Amino acid sequence: MELRIREGRAVLAGPGGDSAREVDPHSLAIGSDLAQALHEWARVASAVGGSGTEAASVVSQRGRQLAQRVAATMGTSVRFVDPVSGDGVIVDPPAPAPRSELARRLFGTPDPAGEPTPWLTGLTVSAFVAAVVVVAMLALANTLARETSGWLALLASAVVTAGITPSLWLARRVPIVRWASFGAAAGIVIAWIGVLIVVF
């Protein structure tokens, strides 16, 4: 992808800068704010021209910043054509932070905002949800075992576990809900120990 100015407006061209494939930034999924900033930059760059003034260097710097934002948003390299010097510079998207395979599988992809993981709050929520799940499953198993039979309590616990497992699996990657999912999963594992004790 190539970022350049055409008739006072910013355009993004296809691979190799093919002029037949130039598109308006507003037609891409980069956000209206970024598309508007690109057009404002193009208007200023056209007004300043190619003179070696301080304003021209500011225009070049701003163009590189916008090219970096486009590369980060689109996730692809952008060739920035400097309107002052005419030189082309390749701007690569930022590299994602390294993450271990185990952490990626457990916690999903990193948060888009790059915010730190809220361990204290998350683990508190997980512990609370785990306690609720343990109490609920043990109450169900204890009541069924006392009023009917142990086998019915075992069957009911298996049905509850099978019913909630797909939801927990899907929620494991959602940034906030995953903490409740981890807590519920831990609660089910702990509750099964109690269920087996109650039944047998």
C-alpha positions as CSV (number, residue, x, y, z in Angstrom):
1,M,0.0,0.0,0.0
2,E,1.3,3.5,-0.8
3,L,0.3,6.8,0.8
4,R,0.6,9.9,-1.5
5,I,-1.0,13.1,-2.5
6,R,-3.1,13.5,-5.7
7,E,-4.6,16.9,-6.5
8,G,-4.6,18.1,-2.9
9,R,-6.1,15.0,-1.5
10,A,-4.5,12.0,0.2
11,V,-4.9,8.7,-1.6
12,L,-3.8,5.2,-0.9
13,A,-2.7,3.1,-3.8
14,G,-2.4,-0.6,-4.2
15,P,0.7,-2.7,-4.3
16,G,3.5,-1.0,-6.3
17,G,1.7,2.3,-6.2
18,D,-0.6,1.4,-9.1
19,S,-2.4,4.7,-9.9
20,A,-5.4,2.8,-11.3
21,R,-6.0,1.3,-7.9
22,E,-6.0,4.6,-5.9
23,V,-8.7,4.9,-3.2
24,D,-9.9,7.6,-1.0
25,P,-9.0,6.9,2.7
26,H,-12.6,7.4,3.7
27,S,-13.5,4.2,1.7
28,L,-11.1,2.1,3.9
29,A,-11.7,0.7,7.4
30,I,-9.2,3.1,9.0
31,G,-11.7,5.3,10.9
32,S,-13.1,8.7,9.8
33,D,-10.7,10.6,12.2
34,L,-7.6,9.1,10.5
35,A,-9.1,9.6,7.0
36,Q,-9.9,13.3,7.8
37,A,-6.4,13.8,9.2
38,L,-4.9,12.4,6.0
39,H,-6.9,14.8,3.9
40,E,-6.0,17.8,6.1
41,W,-2.3,16.9,5.9
42,A,-2.6,16.6,2.1
43,R,-4.2,20.1,1.8
44,V,-1.5,21.6,4.0
45,A,1.3,19.8,2.1
46,S,-0.1,21.1,-1.2
47,A,-0.2,24.6,0.1
48,V,3.3,24.5,1.5
49,G,4.8,23.0,-1.7
50,G,8.3,21.5,-2.0
51,S,10.2,24.5,-0.5
52,G,12.9,23.7,2.0
53,T,11.3,25.8,4.7
54,E,10.6,24.6,8.3
55,A,6.9,24.2,7.4
56,A,7.9,21.7,4.7
57,S,9.9,19.6,7.2
58,V,6.8,19.6,9.6
59,V,4.6,18.4,6.7
60,S,7.1,15.6,6.0
61,Q,7.2,14.6,9.7
62,R,3.4,14.7,10.0
63,G,3.0,12.5,6.9
64,R,5.3,9.9,8.3
65,Q,3.3,9.9,11.5
66,L,0.1,9.4,9.6
67,A,1.7,6.6,7.5
68,Q,2.6,4.9,10.8
69,R,-1.0,5.1,12.0
70,V,-2.3,3.7,8.7
71,A,0.2,0.8,8.9
72,A,-0.8,0.1,12.5
73,T,-4.5,0.2,11.6
74,M,-4.3,-1.8,8.5
75,G,-1.7,-4.2,9.8
76,T,0.4,-3.9,6.6
77,S,3.4,-2.0,5.4
78,V,2.8,1.4,3.9
79,R,5.1,3.2,1.4
80,F,5.0,6.9,2.3
81,V,5.9,9.2,-0.6
82,D,7.3,12.4,0.9
83,P,5.6,15.4,-0.8
84,V,8.6,17.6,-0.1
85,S,11.5,15.5,-1.2
86,G,9.6,13.0,-3.4
87,D,11.4,10.1,-1.6
88,G,9.6,6.9,-0.7
89,V,9.9,5.4,2.8
90,I,8.5,2.0,3.8
91,V,6.7,2.2,7.2
92,D,6.1,-1.2,8.8
93,P,3.3,-1.9,11.3
94,P,4.3,-2.2,14.9
95,A,5.3,-5.7,15.9
96,P,3.0,-7.4,18.4
97,A,4.5,-7.9,21.8
98,P,5.9,-11.4,22.3
99,R,3.7,-13.8,24.2
100,S,4.3,-17.4,25.2
101,E,2.2,-20.1,23.6
102,L,0.7,-21.2,26.9
103,A,-0.3,-17.6,27.8
104,R,-1.8,-17.1,24.3
105,R,-3.9,-20.3,24.6
106,L,-5.1,-19.5,28.1
107,F,-5.7,-15.8,27.8
108,G,-6.3,-15.3,24.1
109,T,-4.8,-12.4,22.0
110,P,-3.5,-9.3,23.8
111,D,-5.9,-6.5,24.5
112,P,-5.9,-4.0,21.6
113,A,-5.2,-1.1,23.8
114,G,-2.1,-2.8,25.2
115,E,-3.2,-2.3,28.7
116,P,-1.6,-4.4,31.5
117,T,-3.5,-7.4,32.7
118,P,-5.5,-6.6,35.9
119,W,-4.4,-9.6,37.9
120,L,-5.6,-8.6,41.3
121,T,-9.1,-7.6,40.2
122,G,-9.4,-10.5,37.8
123,L,-8.3,-13.1,40.3
124,T,-10.7,-11.6,42.9
125,V,-13.6,-12.0,40.4
126,S,-12.5,-15.5,39.6
127,A,-12.4,-16.5,43.3
128,F,-15.9,-15.0,43.9
129,V,-17.4,-16.8,40.9
130,A,-15.7,-20.1,41.8
131,A,-17.2,-19.9,45.3
132,V,-20.7,-19.3,44.0
133,V,-20.4,-22.2,41.5
134,V,-19.1,-24.6,44.2
135,V,-21.9,-23.6,46.6
136,A,-24.6,-23.9,43.9
137,M,-23.4,-27.3,42.6
138,L,-23.0,-28.8,46.1
139,A,-26.4,-27.6,47.1
140,L,-27.9,-29.2,44.0
141,A,-26.1,-32.5,44.5
142,N,-26.7,-32.6,48.3
143,T,-30.5,-31.9,47.9
144,L,-30.9,-34.5,45.1
145,A,-28.9,-37.1,46.9
146,R,-30.9,-36.6,50.1
147,E,-34.4,-36.4,48.5
148,T,-34.0,-38.8,45.6
149,S,-30.8,-40.9,44.9
150,G,-27.1,-40.3,44.6
151,W,-27.2,-41.4,41.0
152,L,-29.6,-38.7,40.1
153,A,-27.4,-36.1,41.9
154,L,-24.4,-37.4,39.8
155,L,-26.4,-37.2,36.6
156,A,-27.7,-33.7,37.4
157,S,-24.1,-32.5,38.1
158,A,-22.9,-34.0,34.8
159,V,-25.7,-32.2,32.9
160,V,-24.9,-28.9,34.6
161,T,-21.2,-29.4,33.7
162,A,-21.9,-30.3,30.1
163,G,-24.2,-27.4,29.7
164,I,-21.9,-24.7,31.0
165,T,-18.6,-26.0,29.5
166,P,-19.2,-24.6,25.9
167,S,-20.0,-21.1,27.3
168,L,-16.9,-21.2,29.4
169,W,-14.8,-22.3,26.5
170,L,-16.0,-19.4,24.3
171,A,-15.7,-16.8,27.1
172,R,-12.1,-17.7,27.8
173,R,-10.8,-15.1,25.3
174,V,-13.1,-12.2,26.0
175,P,-11.0,-9.7,27.9
176,I,-13.2,-9.0,31.0
177,V,-15.6,-12.0,31.0
178,R,-12.7,-14.4,30.9
179,W,-12.0,-13.9,34.6
180,A,-15.5,-15.1,35.4
181,S,-15.0,-18.0,33.0
182,F,-11.8,-19.1,34.7
183,G,-13.5,-18.8,38.1
184,A,-16.5,-20.9,37.0
185,A,-14.2,-23.5,35.5
186,A,-12.2,-23.8,38.7
187,G,-15.4,-23.9,40.7
188,I,-16.8,-26.8,38.7
189,V,-13.6,-28.8,39.2
190,I,-13.6,-28.2,42.9
191,A,-17.4,-28.9,43.2
192,W,-17.0,-32.3,41.5
193,I,-14.8,-33.4,44.4
194,G,-17.6,-32.5,46.8
195,V,-20.2,-34.1,44.5
196,L,-18.4,-37.4,44.5
197,I,-18.1,-37.2,48.3
198,V,-21.8,-36.5,48.7
199,V,-22.9,-39.2,46.2
200,F,-20.6,-42.0,47.5
